[in-house]
């Protein structure tokens, strides 16, 4: 299933999660960006899975 095919409430929740996770991205030090980007991706992925399981 494509992300855009998900119900609107799932897309909205995922977008909010991503927004919270990326808050302050410009403040990250260069040497920590890759580590934090991976953590953000994992967090968003986990949230996405939980949202999909809730349907």
PyMOL Python script that loads the backbone (N, CA, C, O; Angstrom):
from pymol import cmd

cmd.read_pdbstr("""\
ATOM      1  N   UNK A   1       0.837  -1.171   0.000  1.00  0.00           N
ATOM      2  CA  UNK A   1       0.000   0.000   0.000  1.00  0.00           C
ATOM      3  C   UNK A   1       0.891   1.247   0.000  1.00  0.00           C
ATOM      4  O   UNK A   1       1.867   1.323   0.746  1.00  0.00           O
ATOM      5  N   UNK A   2       0.552   2.192  -0.820  1.00  0.00           N
ATOM      6  CA  UNK A   2       1.291   3.450  -0.879  1.00  0.00           C
ATOM      7  C   UNK A   2       0.835   4.356   0.251  1.00  0.00           C
ATOM      8  O   UNK A   2      -0.310   4.290   0.699  1.00  0.00           O
ATOM      9  N   UNK A   3       1.743   5.197   0.702  1.00  0.00           N
ATOM     10  CA  UNK A   3       1.432   6.115   1.799  1.00  0.00           C
ATOM     11  C   UNK A   3       0.202   6.954   1.480  1.00  0.00           C
ATOM     12  O   UNK A   3      -0.639   7.181   2.350  1.00  0.00           O
ATOM     13  N   UNK A   4       0.097   7.411   0.243  1.00  0.00           N
ATOM     14  CA  UNK A   4      -1.017   8.273  -0.139  1.00  0.00           C
ATOM     15  C   UNK A   4      -2.351   7.539  -0.198  1.00  0.00           C
ATOM     16  O   UNK A   4      -3.404   8.173  -0.284  1.00  0.00           O
ATOM     17  N   UNK A   5      -2.316   6.213  -0.153  1.00  0.00           N
ATOM     18  CA  UNK A   5      -3.548   5.429  -0.167  1.00  0.00           C
ATOM     19  C   UNK A   5      -4.089   5.165   1.235  1.00  0.00           C
ATOM     20  O   UNK A   5      -5.174   4.606   1.393  1.00  0.00           O
ATOM     21  N   UNK A   6      -3.329   5.568   2.246  1.00  0.00           N
ATOM     22  CA  UNK A   6      -3.777   5.373   3.617  1.00  0.00           C
ATOM     23  C   UNK A   6      -4.902   6.340   3.959  1.00  0.00           C
ATOM     24  O   UNK A   6      -5.060   7.370   3.303  1.00  0.00           O
ATOM     25  N   UNK A   7      -5.674   6.017   4.967  1.00  0.00           N
ATOM     26  CA  UNK A   7      -6.736   6.935   5.399  1.00  0.00           C
ATOM     27  C   UNK A   7      -6.140   8.281   5.817  1.00  0.00           C
ATOM     28  O   UNK A   7      -5.010   8.347   6.303  1.00  0.00           O
ATOM     29  N   UNK A   8      -6.899   9.332   5.627  1.00  0.00           N
ATOM     30  CA  UNK A   8      -6.411  10.682   5.918  1.00  0.00           C
ATOM     31  C   UNK A   8      -5.914  10.833   7.351  1.00  0.00           C
ATOM     32  O   UNK A   8      -4.913  11.512   7.584  1.00  0.00           O
ATOM     33  N   UNK A   9      -6.596  10.210   8.319  1.00  0.00           N
ATOM     34  CA  UNK A   9      -6.173  10.380   9.712  1.00  0.00           C
ATOM     35  C   UNK A   9      -4.807   9.736   9.969  1.00  0.00           C
ATOM     36  O   UNK A   9      -4.061  10.201  10.831  1.00  0.00           O
ATOM     37  N   UNK A  10      -4.477   8.688   9.243  1.00  0.00           N
ATOM     38  CA  UNK A  10      -3.168   8.040   9.386  1.00  0.00           C
ATOM     39  C   UNK A  10      -2.089   8.934   8.780  1.00  0.00           C
ATOM     40  O   UNK A  10      -1.021   9.111   9.368  1.00  0.00           O
ATOM     41  N   UNK A  11      -2.365   9.490   7.621  1.00  0.00           N
ATOM     42  CA  UNK A  11      -1.406  10.390   6.973  1.00  0.00           C
ATOM     43  C   UNK A  11      -1.165  11.618   7.850  1.00  0.00           C
ATOM     44  O   UNK A  11      -0.026  12.052   8.021  1.00  0.00           O
ATOM     45  N   UNK A  12      -2.230  12.168   8.397  1.00  0.00           N
ATOM     46  CA  UNK A  12      -2.103  13.350   9.248  1.00  0.00           C
ATOM     47  C   UNK A  12      -1.289  13.035  10.500  1.00  0.00           C
ATOM     48  O   UNK A  12      -0.428  13.825  10.888  1.00  0.00           O
ATOM     49  N   UNK A  13      -1.543  11.914  11.126  1.00  0.00           N
ATOM     50  CA  UNK A  13      -0.791  11.530  12.330  1.00  0.00           C
ATOM     51  C   UNK A  13       0.680  11.302  12.003  1.00  0.00           C
ATOM     52  O   UNK A  13       1.552  11.702  12.774  1.00  0.00           O
ATOM     53  N   UNK A  14       0.963  10.668  10.878  1.00  0.00           N
ATOM     54  CA  UNK A  14       2.347  10.435  10.468  1.00  0.00           C
ATOM     55  C   UNK A  14       3.057  11.761  10.201  1.00  0.00           C
ATOM     56  O   UNK A  14       4.219  11.934  10.572  1.00  0.00           O
ATOM     57  N   UNK A  15       2.365  12.683   9.566  1.00  0.00           N
ATOM     58  CA  UNK A  15       2.957  13.994   9.281  1.00  0.00           C
ATOM     59  C   UNK A  15       3.265  14.745  10.570  1.00  0.00           C
ATOM     60  O   UNK A  15       4.308  15.390  10.677  1.00  0.00           O
ATOM     61  N   UNK A  16       2.370  14.666  11.545  1.00  0.00           N
ATOM     62  CA  UNK A  16       2.608  15.327  12.829  1.00  0.00           C
ATOM     63  C   UNK A  16       3.803  14.702  13.535  1.00  0.00           C
ATOM     64  O   UNK A  16       4.624  15.411  14.116  1.00  0.00           O
ATOM     65  N   UNK A  17       3.901  13.383  13.486  1.00  0.00           N
ATOM     66  CA  UNK A  17       5.028  12.690  14.114  1.00  0.00           C
ATOM     67  C   UNK A  17       6.334  13.113  13.466  1.00  0.00           C
ATOM     68  O   UNK A  17       7.308  13.404  14.160  1.00  0.00           O
ATOM     69  N   UNK A  18       6.361  13.148  12.149  1.00  0.00           N
ATOM     70  CA  UNK A  18       7.569  13.557  11.434  1.00  0.00           C
ATOM     71  C   UNK A  18       7.939  14.995  11.780  1.00  0.00           C
ATOM     72  O   UNK A  18       9.110  15.306  11.996  1.00  0.00           O
ATOM     73  N   UNK A  19       6.955  15.852  11.831  1.00  0.00           N
ATOM     74  CA  UNK A  19       7.203  17.253  12.159  1.00  0.00           C
ATOM     75  C   UNK A  19       7.818  17.391  13.544  1.00  0.00           C
ATOM     76  O   UNK A  19       8.772  18.148  13.725  1.00  0.00           O
ATOM     77  N   UNK A  20       7.283  16.672  14.516  1.00  0.00           N
ATOM     78  CA  UNK A  20       7.838  16.716  15.875  1.00  0.00           C
ATOM     79  C   UNK A  20       9.266  16.189  15.898  1.00  0.00           C
ATOM     80  O   UNK A  20      10.135  16.754  16.562  1.00  0.00           O
ATOM     81  N   UNK A  21       9.498  15.114  15.177  1.00  0.00           N
ATOM     82  CA  UNK A  21      10.830  14.507  15.171  1.00  0.00           C
ATOM     83  C   UNK A  21      11.872  15.411  14.514  1.00  0.00           C
ATOM     84  O   UNK A  21      13.038  15.404  14.909  1.00  0.00           O
ATOM     85  N   UNK A  22      11.460  16.178  13.528  1.00  0.00           N
ATOM     86  CA  UNK A  22      12.405  17.018  12.787  1.00  0.00           C
ATOM     87  C   UNK A  22      12.568  18.411  13.390  1.00  0.00           C
ATOM     88  O   UNK A  22      13.368  19.211  12.903  1.00  0.00           O
ATOM     89  N   UNK A  23      11.819  18.699  14.437  1.00  0.00           N
ATOM     90  CA  UNK A  23      11.903  20.002  15.071  1.00  0.00           C
ATOM     91  C   UNK A  23      13.348  20.257  15.498  1.00  0.00           C
ATOM     92  O   UNK A  23      13.966  19.409  16.143  1.00  0.00           O
ATOM     93  N   UNK A  24      13.864  21.377  15.154  1.00  0.00           N
ATOM     94  CA  UNK A  24      15.220  21.730  15.544  1.00  0.00           C
ATOM     95  C   UNK A  24      16.308  21.123  14.678  1.00  0.00           C
ATOM     96  O   UNK A  24      17.478  21.142  15.059  1.00  0.00           O
ATOM     97  N   UNK A  25      15.949  20.585  13.524  1.00  0.00           N
ATOM     98  CA  UNK A  25      16.946  19.928  12.673  1.00  0.00           C
ATOM     99  C   UNK A  25      18.109  20.856  12.333  1.00  0.00           C
ATOM    100  O   UNK A  25      19.246  20.398  12.217  1.00  0.00           O
ATOM    101  N   UNK A  26      17.848  22.122  12.177  1.00  0.00           N
ATOM    102  CA  UNK A  26      18.926  23.048  11.817  1.00  0.00           C
ATOM    103  C   UNK A  26      19.903  23.256  12.977  1.00  0.00           C
ATOM    104  O   UNK A  26      21.002  23.773  12.775  1.00  0.00           O
ATOM    105  N   UNK A  27      19.517  22.865  14.163  1.00  0.00           N
ATOM    106  CA  UNK A  27      20.370  23.023  15.334  1.00  0.00           C
ATOM    107  C   UNK A  27      21.283  21.817  15.563  1.00  0.00           C
ATOM    108  O   UNK A  27      22.192  21.872  16.392  1.00  0.00           O
ATOM    109  N   UNK A  28      21.040  20.729  14.828  1.00  0.00           N
ATOM    110  CA  UNK A  28      21.851  19.525  15.012  1.00  0.00           C
ATOM    111  C   UNK A  28      23.275  19.794  14.548  1.00  0.00           C
ATOM    112  O   UNK A  28      23.494  20.455  13.533  1.00  0.00           O
ATOM    113  N   UNK A  29      24.229  19.282  15.291  1.00  0.00           N
ATOM    114  CA  UNK A  29      25.630  19.379  14.885  1.00  0.00           C
ATOM    115  C   UNK A  29      25.859  18.415  13.724  1.00  0.00           C
ATOM    116  O   UNK A  29      25.238  17.354  13.656  1.00  0.00           O
ATOM    117  N   UNK A  30      26.747  18.787  12.822  1.00  0.00           N
ATOM    118  CA  UNK A  30      26.992  17.986  11.623  1.00  0.00           C
ATOM    119  C   UNK A  30      27.330  16.534  11.924  1.00  0.00           C
ATOM    120  O   UNK A  30      26.872  15.629  11.226  1.00  0.00           O
ATOM    121  N   UNK A  31      28.126  16.312  12.953  1.00  0.00           N
ATOM    122  CA  UNK A  31      28.560  14.945  13.246  1.00  0.00           C
ATOM    123  C   UNK A  31      27.449  14.080  13.829  1.00  0.00           C
ATOM    124  O   UNK A  31      27.594  12.861  13.919  1.00  0.00           O
ATOM    125  N   UNK A  32      26.345  14.699  14.224  1.00  0.00           N
ATOM    126  CA  UNK A  32      25.247  13.931  14.808  1.00  0.00           C
ATOM    127  C   UNK A  32      24.044  13.811  13.871  1.00  0.00           C
ATOM    128  O   UNK A  32      23.076  13.123  14.195  1.00  0.00           O
ATOM    129  N   UNK A  33      24.094  14.467  12.729  1.00  0.00           N
ATOM    130  CA  UNK A  33      22.933  14.475  11.841  1.00  0.00           C
ATOM    131  C   UNK A  33      22.575  13.092  11.322  1.00  0.00           C
ATOM    132  O   UNK A  33      21.398  12.732  11.300  1.00  0.00           O
ATOM    133  N   UNK A  34      23.563  12.309  10.903  1.00  0.00           N
ATOM    134  CA  UNK A  34      23.279  10.977  10.370  1.00  0.00           C
ATOM    135  C   UNK A  34      22.650  10.110  11.445  1.00  0.00           C
ATOM    136  O   UNK A  34      21.658   9.424  11.198  1.00  0.00           O
ATOM    137  N   UNK A  35      23.227  10.142  12.636  1.00  0.00           N
ATOM    138  CA  UNK A  35      22.697   9.357  13.752  1.00  0.00           C
ATOM    139  C   UNK A  35      21.259   9.770  14.079  1.00  0.00           C
ATOM    140  O   UNK A  35      20.388   8.922  14.273  1.00  0.00           O
ATOM    141  N   UNK A  36      21.028  11.062  14.136  1.00  0.00           N
ATOM    142  CA  UNK A  36      19.690  11.546  14.459  1.00  0.00           C
ATOM    143  C   UNK A  36      18.716  11.285  13.320  1.00  0.00           C
ATOM    144  O   UNK A  36      17.554  10.968  13.572  1.00  0.00           O
ATOM    145  N   UNK A  37      19.158  11.408  12.086  1.00  0.00           N
ATOM    146  CA  UNK A  37      18.290  11.131  10.948  1.00  0.00           C
ATOM    147  C   UNK A  37      17.836   9.677  10.960  1.00  0.00           C
ATOM    148  O   UNK A  37      16.679   9.379  10.660  1.00  0.00           O
ATOM    149  N   UNK A  38      18.746   8.775  11.307  1.00  0.00           N
ATOM    150  CA  UNK A  38      18.380   7.363  11.404  1.00  0.00           C
ATOM    151  C   UNK A  38      17.360   7.149  12.519  1.00  0.00           C
ATOM    152  O   UNK A  38      16.412   6.382  12.357  1.00  0.00           O
ATOM    153  N   UNK A  39      17.553   7.821  13.640  1.00  0.00           N
ATOM    154  CA  UNK A  39      16.620   7.706  14.761  1.00  0.00           C
ATOM    155  C   UNK A  39      15.247   8.253  14.381  1.00  0.00           C
ATOM    156  O   UNK A  39      14.223   7.677  14.751  1.00  0.00           O
ATOM    157  N   UNK A  40      15.223   9.361  13.645  1.00  0.00           N
ATOM    158  CA  UNK A  40      13.960   9.934  13.189  1.00  0.00           C
ATOM    159  C   UNK A  40      13.252   8.958  12.255  1.00  0.00           C
ATOM    160  O   UNK A  40      12.054   8.713  12.399  1.00  0.00           O
ATOM    161  N   UNK A  41      13.989   8.406  11.303  1.00  0.00           N
ATOM    162  CA  UNK A  41      13.392   7.464  10.355  1.00  0.00           C
ATOM    163  C   UNK A  41      12.816   6.256  11.085  1.00  0.00           C
ATOM    164  O   UNK A  41      11.725   5.791  10.757  1.00  0.00           O
ATOM    165  N   UNK A  42      13.538   5.755  12.060  1.00  0.00           N
ATOM    166  CA  UNK A  42      13.054   4.601  12.820  1.00  0.00           C
ATOM    167  C   UNK A  42      11.810   4.959  13.627  1.00  0.00           C
ATOM    168  O   UNK A  42      10.865   4.172  13.694  1.00  0.00           O
ATOM    169  N   UNK A  43      11.807   6.133  14.234  1.00  0.00           N
ATOM    170  CA  UNK A  43      10.661   6.566  15.020  1.00  0.00           C
ATOM    171  C   UNK A  43       9.416   6.733  14.152  1.00  0.00           C
ATOM    172  O   UNK A  43       8.324   6.297  14.518  1.00  0.00           O
ATOM    173  N   UNK A  44       9.599   7.364  13.009  1.00  0.00           N
ATOM    174  CA  UNK A  44       8.471   7.569  12.098  1.00  0.00           C
ATOM    175  C   UNK A  44       7.974   6.222  11.573  1.00  0.00           C
ATOM    176  O   UNK A  44       6.767   5.999  11.468  1.00  0.00           O
ATOM    177  N   UNK A  45       8.900   5.333  11.248  1.00  0.00           N
ATOM    178  CA  UNK A  45       8.523   3.998  10.771  1.00  0.00           C
ATOM    179  C   UNK A  45       7.721   3.260  11.837  1.00  0.00           C
ATOM    180  O   UNK A  45       6.688   2.663  11.533  1.00  0.00           O
ATOM    181  N   UNK A  46       8.187   3.295  13.083  1.00  0.00           N
ATOM    182  CA  UNK A  46       7.478   2.625  14.173  1.00  0.00           C
ATOM    183  C   UNK A  46       6.083   3.224  14.380  1.00  0.00           C
ATOM    184  O   UNK A  46       5.110   2.500  14.592  1.00  0.00           O
ATOM    185  N   UNK A  47       6.003   4.537  14.317  1.00  0.00           N
ATOM    186  CA  UNK A  47       4.700   5.203  14.464  1.00  0.00           C
ATOM    187  C   UNK A  47       3.766   4.811  13.333  1.00  0.00           C
ATOM    188  O   UNK A  47       2.581   4.560  13.552  1.00  0.00           O
ATOM    189  N   UNK A  48       4.302   4.761  12.133  1.00  0.00           N
ATOM    190  CA  UNK A  48       3.513   4.387  10.962  1.00  0.00           C
ATOM    191  C   UNK A  48       2.959   2.966  11.126  1.00  0.00           C
ATOM    192  O   UNK A  48       1.793   2.712  10.825  1.00  0.00           O
ATOM    193  N   UNK A  49       3.795   2.053  11.599  1.00  0.00           N
ATOM    194  CA  UNK A  49       3.357   0.669  11.800  1.00  0.00           C
ATOM    195  C   UNK A  49       2.256   0.614  12.859  1.00  0.00           C
ATOM    196  O   UNK A  49       1.256  -0.081  12.677  1.00  0.00           O
ATOM    197  N   UNK A  50       2.433   1.339  13.962  1.00  0.00           N
ATOM    198  CA  UNK A  50       1.412   1.343  15.013  1.00  0.00           C
ATOM    199  C   UNK A  50       0.099   1.913  14.495  1.00  0.00           C
ATOM    200  O   UNK A  50      -0.972   1.398  14.815  1.00  0.00           O
ATOM    201  N   UNK A  51       0.176   2.974  13.696  1.00  0.00           N
ATOM    202  CA  UNK A  51      -1.046   3.558  13.136  1.00  0.00           C
ATOM    203  C   UNK A  51      -1.765   2.579  12.227  1.00  0.00           C
ATOM    204  O   UNK A  51      -2.989   2.458  12.269  1.00  0.00           O
ATOM    205  N   UNK A  52      -0.994   1.881  11.405  1.00  0.00           N
ATOM    206  CA  UNK A  52      -1.599   0.919  10.472  1.00  0.00           C
ATOM    207  C   UNK A  52      -2.219  -0.256  11.217  1.00  0.00           C
ATOM    208  O   UNK A  52      -3.256  -0.774  10.804  1.00  0.00           O
ATOM    209  N   UNK A  53      -1.594  -0.677  12.305  1.00  0.00           N
ATOM    210  CA  UNK A  53      -2.134  -1.783  13.083  1.00  0.00           C
ATOM    211  C   UNK A  53      -3.411  -1.389  13.789  1.00  0.00           C
ATOM    212  O   UNK A  53      -4.242  -2.242  14.102  1.00  0.00           O
ATOM    213  N   UNK A  54      -3.575  -0.093  14.044  1.00  0.00           N
ATOM    214  CA  UNK A  54      -4.761   0.406  14.728  1.00  0.00           C
ATOM    215  C   UNK A  54      -5.996   0.473  13.850  1.00  0.00           C
ATOM    216  O   UNK A  54      -7.098   0.678  14.357  1.00  0.00           O
ATOM    217  N   UNK A  55      -5.836   0.303  12.537  1.00  0.00           N
ATOM    218  CA  UNK A  55      -6.992   0.385  11.610  1.00  0.00           C
ATOM    219  C   UNK A  55      -7.744  -0.915  11.575  1.00  0.00           C
ATOM    220  O   UNK A  55      -8.737  -1.034  10.857  1.00  0.00           O
TER     221      UNK A  55
END
""", "prot")
cmd.dss("prot")
cmd.show_as("cartoon", "prot")
cmd.util.cbc("prot")
cmd.orient("prot")
